Amino acid sequence: MLADSDTRWKWGALTARRLVPDHHQLTGHLLRGRATPTARQLGEVGVDADRLTEVTCARFLAELERERYDVVVLALVGGAVQAVLHGARALWPVPSERPVLVTGYVGVVYEKLADGLLLRHGADLVLANSRHDAERFRAVYEGVGADAGAVTETALPFLGGAPYEPTGGGAPTVVFAVQPSVPDGRADRAYLLERAAGHARLHPGRQVLVKLRSRPGEHTTHLEEQPYQRLAERIPGGLPSNCRLVYGNMGEILDGTDLLVTVSSTAALESLHRSIPTAVLTDLGIREALGNHHFLGSGCLASWDQLDAGLIPRADPRWLAAQGVRPAARAPATRLDGVPAPAAAVAPGGADAYAAARAKVAALLAAPELPAPAPYYTLTTAPGYLPGILARQRLAPDGTPLPGADRAPEEGSRLRRRLRGHLREAARGAYRHGVQRVAPVIRRLGEL
């Protein structure tokens, strides 16, 4: 499995376990880049591999050629997936014994639908997290005349956990699940944090937790120019005593959650799967740039004003079913203040969401040979786009590594390897500093 961030590592590792549940050897690779997760981030995700290494794209391709892998899950951004697919085509240009190539999306797909999908075309399986996504994915591929047979409906692999039980006598817990890049502006992020703090002041009997994705200096799937930790330091008087910033595994946080609040995080789907009351904020509008438009029809859209007044959103069961969310039976509904709330029916638990994907993988593994990977993008269909995509991963237009790109990381003395590691971390630190400190200043100066 190859991943390029903490969230994609979580999706990729859990997907691999679901696709081949009886296979006990999971080899993990982290693609070297700006979002390469730290040991702390990997520990927080809570998914282990039998072996874990950090590689470049070229080194990963060299290992694919050298090692015998049955299934390879590509948990990467679209451009990196495309690079690996073209690299695999260069390794196996004719029908051959090769690994089954699987890719997909970590969560809600609300932007760059066509771009991201076409960059993933060429994998043997392109996993869709719901019936809704599967229909959209096929429409994109068929719309350009590409084979849509790889699209396979599944569900998010990390949906699970115990069904929600209302707080019994303890302080209700409201969790605001923040996102690294939604919204991206300082004023909007400060507003949301202040509203969470205001909710805590208005309801002193509740615990309000601001669930953070990363510590300052760490990166996730998206860049975070305005970390909430720094914004919290600027709140006059600080956060109230019943409001605090927290880290940790999202599943464990949800174990004690009575209301999940977010702008458009995939955590909303995890919460809804467990029948936890879930609010998708409308304070900043319902906009494609925020991703909350994905929740139209869900019954979860609400503002902080409405939540302050006691609203507890109830999800629409038809919307949940279309999104691949299958809640277990929920406990009797109550408001956070203990007042009974109207009950809402939920879709019953469904069949194994990965059965079709496992059947496809098994059939491919049983074949004596697999055809060469055939991405839609080629030097014929996208001659002005594809070379740049491949060059970012140091691959030539034909998918072969550029000179020097596949140099083994273990080459050289121990001192040289250690020095190279320190230089790499320093470069990442400089990049993060530029994103989180320098870029916002330049942007504000440009607005003067």
C-alpha positions as CSV (number, residue, x, y, z in Angstrom):
1,M,0.0,0.0,0.0
2,L,1.3,3.5,-0.9
3,A,0.0,6.6,0.8
4,D,1.0,10.2,0.9
5,S,-0.7,11.6,4.0
6,D,-2.1,10.5,7.4
7,T,-5.8,10.4,6.2
8,R,-4.9,8.5,3.0
9,W,-2.8,6.1,5.1
10,K,-5.8,5.4,7.2
11,W,-8.1,4.8,4.2
12,G,-5.5,2.8,2.3
13,A,-4.5,0.5,5.1
14,L,-8.1,-0.2,6.1
15,T,-9.1,-0.7,2.5
16,A,-6.4,-3.2,2.0
17,R,-7.5,-5.1,5.1
18,R,-11.1,-5.2,3.8
19,L,-10.2,-6.3,0.3
20,V,-8.0,-9.2,1.5
21,P,-9.2,-9.9,5.0
22,D,-7.4,-13.3,5.4
23,H,-4.1,-11.8,4.2
24,H,-1.9,-11.0,7.2
25,Q,1.0,-9.3,5.5
26,L,0.5,-5.5,4.9
27,T,3.5,-3.7,3.5
28,G,3.1,0.0,3.9
29,H,5.0,2.7,1.9
30,L,4.8,6.5,2.5
31,L,5.3,8.6,-0.5
32,R,7.9,11.2,0.3
33,G,6.5,14.7,0.0
34,R,5.2,17.8,1.9
35,A,2.4,15.8,3.6
36,T,4.4,12.7,4.7
37,P,2.9,11.9,8.1
38,T,4.9,12.0,11.3
39,A,5.1,9.1,13.7
40,R,2.6,10.9,16.0
41,Q,0.1,11.3,13.2
42,L,0.4,7.6,12.2
43,G,0.0,6.6,15.8
44,E,-3.2,8.7,16.1
45,V,-4.7,7.0,13.1
46,G,-4.3,3.7,14.9
47,V,-3.7,1.4,11.8
48,D,-0.4,-0.6,11.7
49,A,1.5,-2.2,8.9
50,D,3.8,-5.2,9.1
51,R,6.5,-3.2,7.4
52,L,6.6,0.6,6.8
53,T,9.1,2.6,4.7
54,E,9.3,6.0,3.1
55,V,9.9,6.0,-0.7
56,T,9.9,8.1,-3.8
57,C,7.6,7.1,-6.7
58,A,10.6,5.7,-8.6
59,R,11.7,3.6,-5.7
60,F,8.2,2.3,-5.2
61,L,8.1,1.3,-8.9
62,A,11.5,-0.5,-8.5
63,E,10.1,-2.4,-5.5
64,L,7.0,-3.4,-7.5
65,E,9.2,-4.9,-10.1
66,R,11.4,-6.6,-7.6
67,E,8.9,-7.9,-5.0
68,R,5.8,-10.1,-5.5
69,Y,2.8,-8.2,-4.5
70,D,-0.8,-9.5,-5.1
71,V,-2.7,-6.3,-4.5
72,V,-1.4,-2.7,-4.4
73,V,-3.7,0.0,-2.9
74,L,-2.8,3.5,-4.2
75,A,-4.0,5.9,-1.5
76,L,-2.7,9.1,-3.2
77,V,-3.7,12.3,-4.8
78,G,-4.8,11.9,-8.4
79,G,-1.5,13.0,-10.0
80,A,0.5,10.6,-8.0
81,V,-1.9,7.7,-8.8
82,Q,-1.5,8.6,-12.5
83,A,2.3,8.5,-12.2
84,V,2.3,5.1,-10.6
85,L,-0.2,3.8,-13.2
86,H,2.1,4.9,-16.1
87,G,5.1,3.6,-14.2
88,A,3.3,0.2,-13.9
89,R,2.5,0.3,-17.6
90,A,6.2,0.9,-18.4
91,L,7.0,-2.2,-16.2
92,W,4.3,-4.4,-17.8
93,P,3.6,-3.1,-21.3
94,V,2.0,-6.4,-22.4
95,P,-0.3,-8.8,-20.6
96,S,1.7,-10.1,-17.6
97,E,1.6,-11.4,-14.1
98,R,1.4,-8.2,-12.1
99,P,-0.4,-6.9,-9.0
100,V,-4.0,-5.8,-8.9
101,L,-4.0,-2.0,-8.8
102,V,-6.7,-0.4,-6.6
103,T,-7.4,3.3,-5.8
104,G,-10.2,5.5,-4.7
105,Y,-11.1,8.5,-2.5
106,V,-10.6,9.1,1.2
107,G,-14.0,10.7,1.8
108,V,-16.5,13.1,0.4
109,V,-15.8,14.0,-3.3
110,Y,-17.0,17.5,-3.6
111,E,-14.4,19.1,-5.9
112,K,-12.3,18.3,-9.0
113,L,-14.5,15.4,-9.8
114,A,-13.6,14.9,-13.5
115,D,-9.9,15.8,-12.9
116,G,-9.4,13.5,-10.0
117,L,-11.3,10.6,-11.6
118,L,-9.5,10.8,-14.9
119,L,-6.1,10.8,-13.1
120,R,-7.2,7.6,-11.4
121,H,-8.4,5.9,-14.6
122,G,-6.3,2.9,-15.5
123,A,-6.4,1.2,-12.1
124,D,-8.1,-2.2,-12.0
125,L,-10.5,-1.0,-9.3
126,V,-11.6,2.6,-8.7
127,L,-13.5,2.4,-5.4
128,A,-16.6,4.6,-4.9
129,N,-17.7,5.1,-1.3
130,S,-21.4,5.0,-2.1
131,R,-24.0,4.4,-4.8
132,H,-24.2,8.1,-5.4
133,D,-20.4,8.3,-6.0
134,A,-20.4,5.2,-8.2
135,E,-23.0,6.7,-10.5
136,R,-21.1,9.9,-10.8
137,F,-17.8,8.1,-11.4
138,R,-19.2,6.0,-14.2
139,A,-20.9,9.0,-15.8
140,V,-17.5,10.8,-16.0
141,Y,-15.7,7.9,-17.6
142,E,-18.5,7.1,-20.0
143,G,-18.6,10.8,-20.9
144,V,-15.1,10.7,-22.3
145,G,-15.5,7.3,-23.9
146,A,-13.3,5.6,-21.2
147,D,-13.9,2.1,-19.8
148,A,-16.0,2.5,-16.6
149,G,-15.7,-1.2,-15.6
150,A,-13.2,-0.5,-12.8
151,V,-15.7,1.6,-10.8
152,T,-16.8,-0.5,-7.8
153,E,-19.2,0.5,-5.1
154,T,-18.0,0.1,-1.6
155,A,-18.2,2.2,1.5
156,L,-15.7,4.2,3.6
157,P,-13.6,1.5,5.3
158,F,-13.5,3.3,8.7
159,L,-17.2,3.5,9.2
160,G,-17.9,1.6,12.4
161,G,-17.9,1.9,16.1
162,A,-20.6,1.5,18.7
163,P,-24.1,3.0,18.0
164,Y,-24.7,6.3,19.9
165,E,-26.0,6.2,23.4
166,P,-27.3,9.5,24.8
167,T,-25.4,10.9,27.8
168,G,-26.8,9.5,31.0
169,G,-26.5,12.1,33.7
170,G,-23.1,13.4,32.6
171,A,-22.2,16.6,30.7
172,P,-23.2,16.3,27.0
173,T,-20.2,16.6,24.7
174,V,-20.3,18.7,21.5
175,V,-17.3,18.1,19.1
176,F,-16.4,20.6,16.4
177,A,-14.4,18.7,13.9
178,V,-12.2,21.2,12.0
179,Q,-10.6,20.8,8.6
180,P,-7.1,22.0,7.5
181,S,-8.3,24.0,4.5
182,V,-12.1,24.5,4.8
183,P,-12.6,27.3,5.2
184,D,-9.1,28.6,4.3
185,G,-9.4,32.3,5.3
186,R,-8.3,33.6,8.7
187,A,-11.4,35.6,9.4
188,D,-13.7,32.6,8.6
189,R,-11.7,30.2,10.7
190,A,-11.6,32.6,13.6
191,Y,-15.3,33.1,13.3
192,L,-16.0,29.4,13.6
193,L,-13.7,29.0,16.5
194,E,-15.3,31.9,18.3
195,R,-18.7,30.5,17.7
196,A,-17.7,27.2,19.2
197,A,-16.3,29.1,22.3
198,G,-19.6,31.1,22.4
199,H,-21.6,27.9,22.4
200,A,-19.6,26.7,25.4
201,R,-20.3,29.9,27.2
202,L,-24.0,29.8,26.4
203,H,-24.2,26.2,27.6
204,P,-21.9,25.9,30.6
205,G,-23.2,22.4,31.3
206,R,-21.8,21.1,28.0
207,Q,-18.2,20.2,27.1
208,V,-17.2,21.6,23.7
209,L,-14.2,20.0,22.1
210,V,-12.4,21.4,19.1
211,K,-11.0,18.3,17.3
212,L,-7.8,19.2,15.5
213,R,-6.2,17.2,12.7
214,S,-2.6,18.2,13.3
215,R,-0.2,20.1,15.5
216,P,1.5,23.3,14.2
217,G,4.2,22.3,11.7
218,E,2.5,19.0,10.7
219,H,0.7,18.6,7.4
220,T,-2.3,16.5,6.4
221,T,-3.9,16.0,3.1
222,H,-4.4,19.7,2.7
223,L,-2.4,22.7,3.6
224,E,-3.3,24.6,6.8
225,E,-2.3,28.2,6.6
226,Q,-4.2,29.3,9.7
227,P,-3.9,26.7,12.4
228,Y,-6.7,26.8,15.0
229,Q,-4.1,26.6,17.8
230,R,-2.8,30.0,16.9
231,L,-6.3,31.5,16.4
232,A,-7.3,30.2,19.9
233,E,-4.4,32.2,21.4
234,R,-6.0,35.4,20.0
235,I,-9.5,35.0,21.5
236,P,-10.0,37.7,24.1
237,G,-10.0,36.1,27.5
238,G,-9.1,32.7,25.9
239,L,-11.3,29.7,25.6
240,P,-13.9,29.1,28.3
241,S,-13.1,26.3,30.8
242,N,-15.6,23.9,29.2
243,C,-14.1,24.4,25.7
244,R,-10.7,22.9,24.7
245,L,-8.6,21.8,21.8
246,V,-8.1,18.1,21.5
247,Y,-6.2,15.6,19.3
248,G,-6.6,11.9,19.0
249,N,-8.2,9.1,16.9
250,M,-11.6,10.3,15.5
251,G,-13.3,7.0,16.4
252,E,-12.3,7.3,20.0
253,I,-13.5,10.9,20.1
254,L,-16.8,9.9,18.7
255,D,-17.2,7.3,21.5
256,G,-18.1,10.2,23.8
257,T,-19.8,12.6,21.4
258,D,-23.4,13.7,21.7
259,L,-23.3,16.2,18.8
260,L,-20.8,16.4,16.0
261,V,-20.4,19.8,14.3
262,T,-18.4,20.4,11.1
263,V,-18.3,22.3,7.9
264,S,-17.9,19.3,5.6
265,S,-15.5,16.9,7.2
266,T,-15.7,13.2,6.4
267,A,-16.1,12.8,10.2
268,A,-19.7,13.7,9.6
269,L,-20.2,10.4,7.8
270,E,-18.5,8.5,10.6
271,S,-20.8,10.2,13.1
272,L,-23.9,9.6,11.0
273,H,-23.0,5.9,10.7
274,R,-23.1,5.7,14.4
275,S,-26.4,7.6,14.6
276,I,-24.7,10.5,16.5
277,P,-26.6,13.8,15.9
278,T,-24.6,15.6,13.3
279,A,-24.7,19.3,12.2
280,V,-23.1,20.6,9.0
281,L,-22.6,24.3,9.3
282,T,-24.3,26.9,7.0
283,D,-22.9,30.0,8.7
284,L,-20.5,30.7,5.8
285,G,-23.1,29.8,3.2
286,I,-23.7,26.5,1.4
287,R,-21.0,26.6,-1.2
288,E,-19.1,24.2,-3.4
289,A,-15.8,25.7,-2.2
290,L,-16.7,24.6,1.4
291,G,-18.0,21.2,0.4
292,N,-21.1,21.5,2.5
293,H,-23.3,21.4,-0.6
294,H,-22.6,17.7,-0.6
295,F,-25.0,17.5,2.4
296,L,-28.0,19.0,0.6
297,G,-31.0,16.8,1.4
298,S,-29.3,15.2,4.4
299,G,-31.3,17.0,7.1
300,C,-28.0,17.9,8.8
301,L,-27.6,21.5,7.6
302,A,-27.7,24.0,10.5
303,S,-26.1,27.2,11.8
304,W,-24.5,27.9,15.1
305,D,-27.4,30.1,16.0
306,Q,-29.8,27.2,15.6
307,L,-27.5,24.9,17.6
308,D,-27.3,27.5,20.3
309,A,-31.0,27.5,20.4
310,G,-31.2,23.7,21.0
311,L,-31.6,22.3,17.5
312,I,-30.6,18.7,17.1
313,P,-30.5,17.8,13.4
314,R,-32.0,14.5,12.2
315,A,-30.5,12.8,9.2
316,D,-32.7,11.7,6.3
317,P,-32.6,7.9,5.9
318,R,-32.8,8.0,2.1
319,W,-29.9,10.4,1.9
320,L,-27.9,8.2,4.2
321,A,-28.6,5.1,2.1
322,A,-27.5,6.9,-1.1
323,Q,-24.3,7.9,0.6
324,G,-23.4,4.4,1.7
325,V,-24.0,5.2,5.4
326,R,-25.8,2.4,7.1
327,P,-26.6,3.4,10.7
328,A,-27.2,0.7,13.3
329,A,-30.4,0.9,15.4
330,R,-30.2,4.1,17.4
331,A,-31.0,4.7,21.0
332,P,-34.1,6.7,21.9
333,A,-33.6,10.3,20.7
334,T,-33.2,13.1,23.2
335,R,-32.0,16.7,23.1
336,L,-28.7,17.5,24.7
337,D,-30.6,19.0,27.6
338,G,-32.5,15.8,28.2
339,V,-35.8,16.8,26.6
340,P,-37.2,14.1,24.3
341,A,-36.7,14.9,20.6
342,P,-38.7,13.6,17.7
343,A,-37.6,10.2,16.6
344,A,-36.3,9.7,13.1
345,A,-36.2,6.4,11.2
346,V,-32.8,5.3,9.9
347,A,-31.8,2.9,7.2
348,P,-31.1,-0.6,8.6
349,G,-27.6,-2.0,8.4
350,G,-26.9,-3.4,4.9
351,A,-24.9,-6.2,3.4
352,D,-21.1,-6.3,3.3
353,A,-20.2,-3.2,1.3
354,Y,-16.9,-4.8,0.2
355,A,-18.3,-8.1,-1.1
356,A,-18.3,-7.0,-4.8
357,A,-14.8,-5.5,-4.5
358,R,-13.4,-8.7,-3.0
359,A,-15.0,-10.7,-5.7
360,K,-13.4,-8.6,-8.4
361,V,-10.0,-8.8,-6.7
362,A,-10.3,-12.6,-6.4
363,A,-11.2,-12.9,-10.1
364,L,-8.2,-10.8,-11.1
365,L,-5.9,-12.7,-8.8
366,A,-7.1,-16.0,-10.4
367,A,-6.3,-14.9,-13.9
368,P,-3.0,-16.2,-15.3
369,E,-2.2,-12.7,-16.7
370,L,-3.6,-9.2,-16.4
371,P,-3.6,-6.7,-19.3
372,A,-1.2,-3.7,-19.2
373,P,-2.6,-0.8,-17.3
374,A,-4.5,1.5,-19.7
375,P,-4.9,5.0,-18.3
376,Y,-7.2,7.4,-20.2
377,Y,-4.5,10.0,-20.2
378,T,-1.8,9.3,-22.7
379,L,0.6,11.3,-24.9
380,T,-2.2,11.2,-27.5
381,T,-5.2,12.3,-25.3
382,A,-3.3,14.8,-23.1
383,P,0.1,15.6,-24.5
384,G,0.1,19.0,-22.8
385,Y,-0.9,17.8,-19.4
386,L,0.4,14.3,-18.8
387,P,4.2,15.0,-19.0
388,G,4.0,17.6,-16.2
389,I,2.0,15.2,-14.0
390,L,4.7,12.5,-14.4
391,A,7.6,14.9,-14.1
392,R,6.4,15.9,-10.6
393,Q,7.2,12.3,-9.5
394,R,10.4,12.4,-11.5
395,L,9.1,10.1,-14.3
396,A,9.7,10.6,-18.0
397,P,6.7,10.9,-20.4
398,D,6.9,7.2,-21.1
399,G,6.5,6.3,-17.3
400,T,10.2,5.3,-16.8
401,P,12.2,7.0,-14.0
402,L,14.2,10.0,-14.9
403,P,18.0,9.7,-14.5
404,G,18.9,9.5,-10.8
405,A,15.3,9.3,-9.6
406,D,15.5,5.6,-8.6
407,R,18.6,5.9,-6.5
408,A,18.2,3.7,-3.4
409,P,17.8,5.7,-0.2
410,E,20.1,3.3,1.6
411,E,23.0,4.2,-0.6
412,G,25.9,6.0,1.1
413,S,27.3,6.1,4.6
414,R,25.2,6.2,7.8
415,L,26.3,9.8,8.3
416,R,25.2,10.7,4.8
417,R,21.8,9.1,5.3
418,R,21.4,10.9,8.6
419,L,22.4,14.2,7.0
420,R,20.0,13.6,4.1
421,G,17.2,13.0,6.6
422,H,17.9,16.2,8.5
423,L,18.1,18.2,5.3
424,R,14.8,16.7,4.2
425,E,13.1,17.6,7.5
426,A,14.6,21.1,7.4
427,A,13.2,21.6,3.9
428,R,9.8,20.5,5.0
429,G,10.0,22.8,7.9
430,A,10.9,25.7,5.7
431,Y,8.0,24.9,3.4
432,R,5.6,24.7,6.3
433,H,6.9,28.0,7.6
434,G,6.4,29.6,4.2
435,V,2.8,28.3,4.0
436,Q,1.7,29.2,7.5
437,R,3.7,32.3,8.2
438,V,5.1,34.0,5.1
439,A,2.3,33.4,2.6
440,P,-0.5,34.9,4.8
441,V,1.6,38.1,5.4
442,I,2.3,38.5,1.7
443,R,-1.3,38.0,0.9
444,R,-2.4,40.6,3.4
445,L,0.2,43.1,2.1
446,G,-1.2,42.5,-1.4
447,E,-4.6,43.6,-0.2
448,L,-3.5,46.9,1.1
